[in-house]
Amino acid sequence: MQLLMRRPEIEGFISIAPPANRFDFTFLAPCPSSGLFVHGDQDRVAPIKEVMALIEKLKTQRGIQIEHAVIKGANHFFENCVDDLIIEVGAYLDRRLDNPPLLPTPARSKAAS
């Protein structure tokens, strides 16, 4: 996150379970880029209350969009929830990169074989 403040070419970020209760994130004011915060609702290392305070502070800034996703049942390390984390981050990247969602590949009919 500190690199984000030093490198103007960075156009966005994804922050996974930021420990807002343990580290000072005031350096993000003003935050130069839009981004996504992902958090588990069972995270005891970085409680959601402190993360929400950080997100709300960043959301007040003009010109950027801060998104927040909460993974149900996930702890700080997303144990048994990594697939949900991958899906959430992938969907965000698709939106940011303007990629259409992937559709399932249609099954080939026997007549076409």
Phi and psi restraints in degrees (value plus and minus 20) as a CYANA .aco file:
   2 GLN   PHI     -87.9   -47.9
   2 GLN   PSI     -54.8   -14.8
   3 LEU   PHI     -81.1   -41.1
   3 LEU   PSI     -56.7   -16.7
   4 LEU   PHI     -74.2   -34.2
   4 LEU   PSI     -57.3   -17.3
   5 MET   PHI     -96.1   -56.1
   5 MET   PSI     -42.8    -2.8
   6 ARG   PHI    -117.1   -77.1
   6 ARG   PSI     -34.9     5.1
   7 ARG   PHI    -140.3  -100.3
   7 ARG   PSI      79.0   119.0
   8 PRO   PHI     -84.1   -44.1
   8 PRO   PSI     -38.1     1.9
   9 GLU   PHI     -97.7   -57.7
   9 GLU   PSI     -30.5     9.5
  10 ILE   PHI     -94.6   -54.6
  10 ILE   PSI     101.3   141.3
  11 GLU   PHI    -120.1   -80.1
  11 GLU   PSI     -24.5    15.5
  12 GLY   PHI    -194.8  -154.8
  12 GLY   PSI     152.9   192.9
  13 PHE   PHI    -170.2  -130.2
  13 PHE   PSI     139.5   179.5
  14 ILE   PHI    -149.5  -109.5
  14 ILE   PSI     101.3   141.3
  15 SER   PHI    -133.7   -93.7
  15 SER   PSI      99.0   139.0
  16 ILE   PHI    -121.8   -81.8
  16 ILE   PSI      97.2   137.2
  17 ALA   PHI      28.9    68.9
  17 ALA   PSI      36.2    76.2
  18 PRO   PHI     -85.7   -45.7
  18 PRO   PSI     111.0   151.0
  19 PRO   PHI    -100.2   -60.2
  19 PRO   PSI      50.2    90.2
  20 ALA   PHI     -84.3   -44.3
  20 ALA   PSI     -38.5     1.5
  21 ASN   PHI    -103.1   -63.1
  21 ASN   PSI     -35.6     4.4
  22 ARG   PHI    -129.1   -89.1
  22 ARG   PSI     -43.5    -3.5
  23 PHE   PHI    -146.9  -106.9
  23 PHE   PSI     132.9   172.9
  24 ASP   PHI    -106.5   -66.5
  24 ASP   PSI      96.2   136.2
  25 PHE   PHI    -123.4   -83.4
  25 PHE   PSI      -4.1    35.9
  26 THR   PHI     -85.3   -45.3
  26 THR   PSI     -38.2     1.8
  27 PHE   PHI     -83.0   -43.0
  27 PHE   PSI     -34.3     5.7
  28 LEU   PHI    -101.3   -61.3
  28 LEU   PSI     -10.9    29.1
  29 ALA   PHI    -128.5   -88.5
  29 ALA   PSI      96.1   136.1
  30 PRO   PHI    -102.9   -62.9
  30 PRO   PSI     123.5   163.5
  31 CYS   PHI     -98.4   -58.4
  31 CYS   PSI     106.2   146.2
  32 PRO   PHI    -102.4   -62.4
  32 PRO   PSI     -30.8     9.2
  33 SER   PHI    -159.9  -119.9
  33 SER   PSI     133.8   173.8
  34 SER   PHI     -94.4   -54.4
  34 SER   PSI     139.8   179.8
  35 GLY   PHI    -191.7  -151.7
  35 GLY   PSI    -198.0  -158.0
  36 LEU   PHI    -143.9  -103.9
  36 LEU   PSI     113.8   153.8
  37 PHE   PHI    -128.2   -88.2
  37 PHE   PSI     111.4   151.4
  38 VAL   PHI    -140.4  -100.4
  38 VAL   PSI     116.4   156.4
  39 HIS   PHI    -165.0  -125.0
  39 HIS   PSI     125.4   165.4
  40 GLY   PHI    -111.2   -71.2
  40 GLY   PSI     122.0   162.0
  41 ASP   PHI     -95.3   -55.3
  41 ASP   PSI     -27.6    12.4
  42 GLN   PHI    -131.7   -91.7
  42 GLN   PSI       0.0    40.0
  43 ASP   PHI     -94.6   -54.6
  43 ASP   PSI      95.5   135.5
  44 ARG   PHI    -118.5   -78.5
  44 ARG   PSI     -34.6     5.4
  45 VAL   PHI     -97.5   -57.5
  45 VAL   PSI     -64.0   -24.0
  46 ALA   PHI    -145.5  -105.5
  46 ALA   PSI      65.5   105.5
  47 PRO   PHI     -77.6   -37.6
  47 PRO   PSI     123.5   163.5
  48 ILE   PHI     -79.9   -39.9
  48 ILE   PSI     -50.0   -10.0
  49 LYS   PHI     -78.6   -38.6
  49 LYS   PSI     -67.9   -27.9
  50 GLU   PHI     -89.3   -49.3
  50 GLU   PSI     -57.9   -17.9
  51 VAL   PHI     -84.8   -44.8
  51 VAL   PSI     -61.3   -21.3
  52 MET   PHI     -83.2   -43.2
  52 MET   PSI     -57.0   -17.0
  53 ALA   PHI     -82.1   -42.1
  53 ALA   PSI     -61.9   -21.9
  54 LEU   PHI     -83.5   -43.5
  54 LEU   PSI     -66.5   -26.5
  55 ILE   PHI     -82.7   -42.7
  55 ILE   PSI     -64.6   -24.6
  56 GLU   PHI     -82.5   -42.5
  56 GLU   PSI     -57.4   -17.4
  57 LYS   PHI     -84.4   -44.4
  57 LYS   PSI     -63.2   -23.2
  58 LEU   PHI     -89.8   -49.8
  58 LEU   PSI     -53.1   -13.1
  59 LYS   PHI     -85.0   -45.0
  59 LYS   PSI     -40.0     0.0
  60 THR   PHI     -98.1   -58.1
  60 THR   PSI     -29.8    10.2
  61 GLN   PHI    -101.8   -61.8
  61 GLN   PSI     120.6   160.6
  62 ARG   PHI     -98.5   -58.5
  62 ARG   PSI     130.3   170.3
  63 GLY   PHI      63.9   103.9
  63 GLY   PSI     -22.9    17.1
  64 ILE   PHI    -149.3  -109.3
  64 ILE   PSI     138.8   178.8
  65 GLN   PHI    -145.1  -105.1
  65 GLN   PSI     103.6   143.6
  66 ILE   PHI    -127.7   -87.7
  66 ILE   PSI     103.7   143.7
  67 GLU   PHI    -126.8   -86.8
  67 GLU   PSI     134.4   174.4
  68 HIS   PHI    -158.4  -118.4
  68 HIS   PSI     109.9   149.9
  69 ALA   PHI    -144.0  -104.0
  69 ALA   PSI     116.0   156.0
  70 VAL   PHI    -134.5   -94.5
  70 VAL   PSI     104.6   144.6
  71 ILE   PHI    -113.2   -73.2
  71 ILE   PSI      96.4   136.4
  72 LYS   PHI     -86.6   -46.6
  72 LYS   PSI     111.4   151.4
  73 GLY   PHI      63.2   103.2
  73 GLY   PSI     -22.4    17.6
  74 ALA   PHI    -107.9   -67.9
  74 ALA   PSI     118.0   158.0
  75 ASN   PHI    -112.2   -72.2
  75 ASN   PSI    -188.5  -148.5
  76 HIS   PHI     -82.1   -42.1
  76 HIS   PSI     -50.1   -10.1
  77 PHE   PHI    -121.0   -81.0
  77 PHE   PSI     -13.3    26.7
  78 PHE   PHI      35.7    75.7
  78 PHE   PSI      15.3    55.3
  79 GLU   PHI     -78.3   -38.3
  79 GLU   PSI     107.7   147.7
  80 ASN   PHI      44.6    84.6
  80 ASN   PSI      -8.1    31.9
  81 CYS   PHI    -152.6  -112.6
  81 CYS   PSI      -4.5    35.5
  82 VAL   PHI     -82.3   -42.3
  82 VAL   PSI     -57.6   -17.6
  83 ASP   PHI     -81.8   -41.8
  83 ASP   PSI     -60.2   -20.2
  84 ASP   PHI     -84.4   -44.4
  84 ASP   PSI     -59.5   -19.5
  85 LEU   PHI     -82.6   -42.6
  85 LEU   PSI     -65.1   -25.1
  86 ILE   PHI     -81.3   -41.3
  86 ILE   PSI     -63.0   -23.0
  87 ILE   PHI     -82.2   -42.2
  87 ILE   PSI     -65.9   -25.9
  88 GLU   PHI     -83.6   -43.6
  88 GLU   PSI     -66.8   -26.8
  89 VAL   PHI     -86.9   -46.9
  89 VAL   PSI     -61.2   -21.2
  90 GLY   PHI     -81.2   -41.2
  90 GLY   PSI     -62.3   -22.3
  91 ALA   PHI     -83.9   -43.9
  91 ALA   PSI     -60.7   -20.7
  92 TYR   PHI     -83.2   -43.2
  92 TYR   PSI     -65.7   -25.7
  93 LEU   PHI     -82.2   -42.2
  93 LEU   PSI     -59.9   -19.9
  94 ASP   PHI     -81.1   -41.1
  94 ASP   PSI     -62.4   -22.4
  95 ARG   PHI     -84.5   -44.5
  95 ARG   PSI     -66.2   -26.2
  96 ARG   PHI     -87.2   -47.2
  96 ARG   PSI     -56.7   -16.7
  97 LEU   PHI    -111.1   -71.1
  97 LEU   PSI     -18.0    22.0
  98 ASP   PHI      39.0    79.0
  98 ASP   PSI      19.6    59.6
  99 ASN   PHI    -113.9   -73.9
  99 ASN   PSI     114.2   154.2
 100 PRO   PHI     -89.5   -49.5
 100 PRO   PSI     130.9   170.9
 101 PRO   PHI     -82.7   -42.7
 101 PRO   PSI     126.0   166.0
 102 LEU   PHI     -94.3   -54.3
 102 LEU   PSI     113.6   153.6
 103 LEU   PHI    -120.6   -80.6
 103 LEU   PSI     131.0   171.0
 104 PRO   PHI     -80.4   -40.4
 104 PRO   PSI     124.0   164.0
 105 THR   PHI     -90.4   -50.4
 105 THR   PSI     107.3   147.3
 106 PRO   PHI     -84.8   -44.8
 106 PRO   PSI     124.1   164.1
 107 ALA   PHI     -89.7   -49.7
 107 ALA   PSI     122.7   162.7
 108 ARG   PHI     -99.1   -59.1
 108 ARG   PSI     115.4   155.4
 109 SER   PHI     -99.8   -59.8
 109 SER   PSI     135.3   175.3
 110 LYS   PHI     -86.4   -46.4
 110 LYS   PSI     -49.5    -9.5
 111 ALA   PHI     -88.1   -48.1
 111 ALA   PSI     -49.6    -9.6
 112 ALA   PHI     -99.5   -59.5
 112 ALA   PSI     -33.9     6.1
